[in-house]
Amino acid sequence: AVIFAKHPKKLNLSSISDNIYQIVYKYLRNKWRPLVHLKTSTSIIGDGENFMGNASSYSHLWLQRLRYGAVTAHQGKYAWYAYINGRQPVEIQWLLHVSHDWTRR
């Protein structure tokens, strides 16, 4: 299980960059497809819900007893590197959490 830091910052993904918004939007559209039809925040035509890009940003989190931090946060210092695809090193820019209020449906 993921254990998030206690004090997230609320932000809008578009304020980071349109590229970050698009990456998260496409991921969630695919992931949540069986439950909700997501549209971009600027789409006014058709059925579905607009993804406005609201998220929580965390300085760090724990996963499987390992601490991961975001380079964009002071508390993420010294833990902002990880490995993906086996042993390919990456720098963690953001640790984001996006949720949906399923009770609105």
N, C-alpha and C positions, 0 to 999 in steps of 0.2 A: 504494500500500500504506500501511496505517496503521502508524506507529511509536509505540509506547506509551512512556511514561516508565519508567525502570528499576525503581522501587520501588512496586509497587501495595500497596494496603491491602486485606486480605480483609474482607468484610462480608456481612451478611445483609440482603437488600432489605427485609424486614419491619421491620428496625430503623430504616430510614430512614422508611418510611411504608407502610401497606397499599396506598395508591394507586400508589406506585412499583412495589411487588411486582406488582400487578395489570396495570399497563401492560407491564412486561417479560414477565410470564407470557403474556399474550395475544399479544404480538409473537412470542415464541419458539414458542408452540404452533402458530401459523400457519406460521412460517418452517421449523420442523423437522418438520412434519406428515408428509412422506413417509418420514421416518426413525424417528420415535419418537412415541408417543402420550403427551403430557404431561398430568398431572393437577395440581391445586393441592396444596400441601403438606398440607392437612387432609383431602383426599379419600382414603377408605379402601376405597371400593367400586369395582369394575370393574378392567379391565386397564389397563396403562400404568405410567408412571414418575412419581413425585411430583417436582414442581419445588420444591426446598427454598429457593430464593432466594439461594443462595450466589453471590457475584460478587466481582470484583476492581474496585476503584475507583482511578482514576488522577488525578493532579493535572493532567496535561497530556498531549498527544499531538501528533504531526505528521501532517498529511494534505495531500498535494499541495503540499509545501513551506510550508504554513501551520501555525502553532502555535495550538492551541486549549487553553484551560485551564478548569478547573472553579472556580466561585466558592467552593465549599466547601473548597478547598485553597489554602494560601499559595503554593505553586509555580505555581498556575494564574493568579496575579495578572497583570493587564494583558492577558489573552488569553481572557477568559471571555464574549466576545460573538461572535455569528456571525449569518449570514443564512440563512433558510430560505424556501422558496416564492418564490424570486426575490430580493426585497430586503426581506423582513420581518425586522427585527432581533429577536434573542432572547438571553437570558442563559443560559449553560450552567451548570446546577446540578451535574450529575454526569457523569463520563465512566466508563462501566461496561463491563466485559467479562464475559460469561458463556459458558462452554464446556460441552461434553458429552463424556464419555468414551465414544466409540463402541465401544471395544474390549470393553466390558462385555456387549455384546449377543451 
